[in-house]
Amino acid sequence: MSQNEILSMLEIKRTYKASQTKVFDALTKPEIMAEWFYGMDDGRAEVESDFKVGGAYVIRMFKGDGTQSDCAEYAPHGEFLEIDPPNKVAFTWISEGFVDHSIVTISLLSVEDGTELTLRHELPENVLPEHRQGWETCLGNLDCNCCGSDCC
């Protein structure tokens, strides 16, 4: 990210009909992340993660037919900055040639109907629309595949 890039804050809120612990696990366990962390309606992911502060992660996204998605060439990766189970996780987000460095913070709050998730992603303004679409799709997949919604 160059010094001249204008940063924007992408914020998305969702409520899941699942416990805070279940949502936190879905956000942090690679085997569960693989079920939802892809930015398309039909796909899958391969996730590698050393889940500790300073630990690295990488997400490879694939289409439903097993071919690499357009996102796969960027293979989002980074390192964990903050881990506070089951309340919060923060990590850097890098996708070569697309986003050099950005920060994602996901906070969870127990509410009457389940768990409220707030995702905040600070990133260059020029890539915000693509990331909004990707995160909206991923968080929809999270609801359908991991948090008990009957939307699928």
C-alpha positions in Angstrom: 0.0 0.0 0.0 1.5 3.3 -1.0 1.5 6.4 1.2 -0.9 8.1 -1.2 -3.7 5.5 -1.1 -6.8 6.7 0.6 -8.0 4.2 3.2 -11.6 3.4 3.8 -13.4 1.3 6.5 -15.7 -1.4 5.2 -18.1 -2.4 8.0 -20.6 -5.3 7.8 -22.9 -6.5 10.6 -24.8 -9.8 10.7 -26.7 -11.7 13.3 -26.3 -15.5 13.3 -28.7 -17.9 15.1 -25.8 -19.7 16.7 -23.8 -19.3 19.9 -20.9 -16.9 20.1 -18.5 -19.9 20.6 -19.9 -21.7 17.5 -19.4 -18.6 15.4 -15.9 -17.9 16.8 -15.0 -21.5 16.0 -16.3 -21.1 12.4 -14.1 -18.0 12.0 -11.0 -19.6 13.4 -10.9 -23.4 12.8 -9.5 -24.2 9.3 -11.7 -27.2 8.8 -14.8 -25.1 9.4 -13.4 -22.0 7.5 -13.1 -24.2 4.4 -16.8 -24.6 4.4 -17.6 -20.9 4.0 -14.5 -18.8 3.3 -14.9 -18.4 -0.5 -16.2 -15.3 -2.3 -18.7 -17.0 -4.7 -22.0 -18.7 -4.3 -20.7 -22.2 -5.2 -17.2 -23.0 -4.1 -14.9 -24.3 -1.4 -11.7 -23.2 0.2 -8.4 -24.7 1.5 -7.3 -23.0 4.7 -4.0 -23.3 6.4 -3.7 -21.5 9.8 -1.3 -21.3 12.7 -3.9 -19.8 15.0 -1.9 -17.7 17.5 -0.9 -14.1 17.7 1.8 -13.7 15.1 0.8 -17.0 13.4 0.2 -17.1 9.6 -2.8 -18.1 7.6 -3.6 -18.6 3.9 -6.9 -19.1 2.1 -7.1 -20.7 -1.4 -10.5 -20.4 -3.0 -11.9 -22.8 -5.6 -15.1 -22.9 -7.7 -17.6 -25.6 -7.1 -16.1 -27.7 -10.0 -12.7 -27.6 -8.2 -11.0 -25.1 -10.5 -9.3 -22.1 -9.1 -11.5 -19.1 -8.6 -10.4 -15.7 -9.9 -9.7 -14.9 -6.2 -7.3 -17.9 -6.0 -4.5 -16.1 -7.8 -4.5 -13.5 -4.9 -4.7 -16.2 -2.2 -5.5 -14.0 0.8 -3.0 -14.4 3.6 -1.6 -12.6 6.6 -1.0 -13.0 10.3 -3.1 -12.9 13.4 -2.8 -9.7 15.3 -5.3 -10.2 18.2 -7.2 -13.2 19.4 -9.7 -12.9 22.2 -11.9 -16.1 22.3 -14.9 -16.0 21.7 -15.1 -12.2 21.3 -12.7 -11.0 18.7 -10.1 -11.8 16.1 -8.0 -9.4 14.1 -5.6 -10.2 11.3 -3.7 -8.6 8.4 -5.1 -9.3 4.9 -2.8 -9.4 1.9 -3.5 -10.5 -1.6 -0.5 -9.9 -3.9 -1.1 -7.3 -6.6 -4.5 -6.4 -5.2 -4.1 -5.4 -1.6 -0.6 -5.1 -0.2 -1.6 -4.7 3.5 -4.9 -4.2 5.2 -6.4 -5.1 8.6 -9.6 -7.1 9.3 -11.2 -7.1 12.8 -14.1 -9.3 13.5 -16.0 -8.8 16.8 -18.7 -11.0 18.2 -21.4 -10.1 20.7 -24.0 -12.4 22.3 -27.5 -11.1 21.6 -31.0 -12.4 22.3 -31.3 -14.1 18.9 -27.8 -15.5 18.8 -24.5 -13.7 17.9 -24.0 -10.4 16.3 -20.9 -10.3 14.1 -19.2 -7.0 13.2 -16.6 -7.1 10.5 -14.4 -4.1 9.9 -11.8 -4.1 7.1 -9.6 -1.1 6.6 -8.4 -1.1 3.1 -7.7 1.1 0.1 -10.8 2.9 -1.2 -10.3 1.7 -4.8 -10.8 -2.0 -3.8 -13.6 -1.5 -1.4 -16.5 -2.5 -3.7 -14.9 -5.9 -4.6 -14.1 -6.6 -1.0 -17.7 -5.7 0.2 -19.1 -8.1 -2.4 -16.6 -10.9 -1.4 -17.2 -10.4 2.4 -21.0 -10.3 1.9 -20.8 -13.6 0.0 -18.5 -15.2 2.5 -20.6 -14.2 5.5 -23.7 -15.5 3.7 -21.9 -18.8 3.2 -21.0 -18.8 6.9 -24.7 -18.4 7.8 -25.8 -21.2 5.4 -23.0 -23.7 5.9 -22.0 -23.3 9.5 -24.4 -21.4 11.7 -27.7 -23.3 11.2 -29.6 -21.0 8.8 -32.0 -22.7 6.5 -31.2 -20.3 3.6 -29.5 -23.0 1.5 
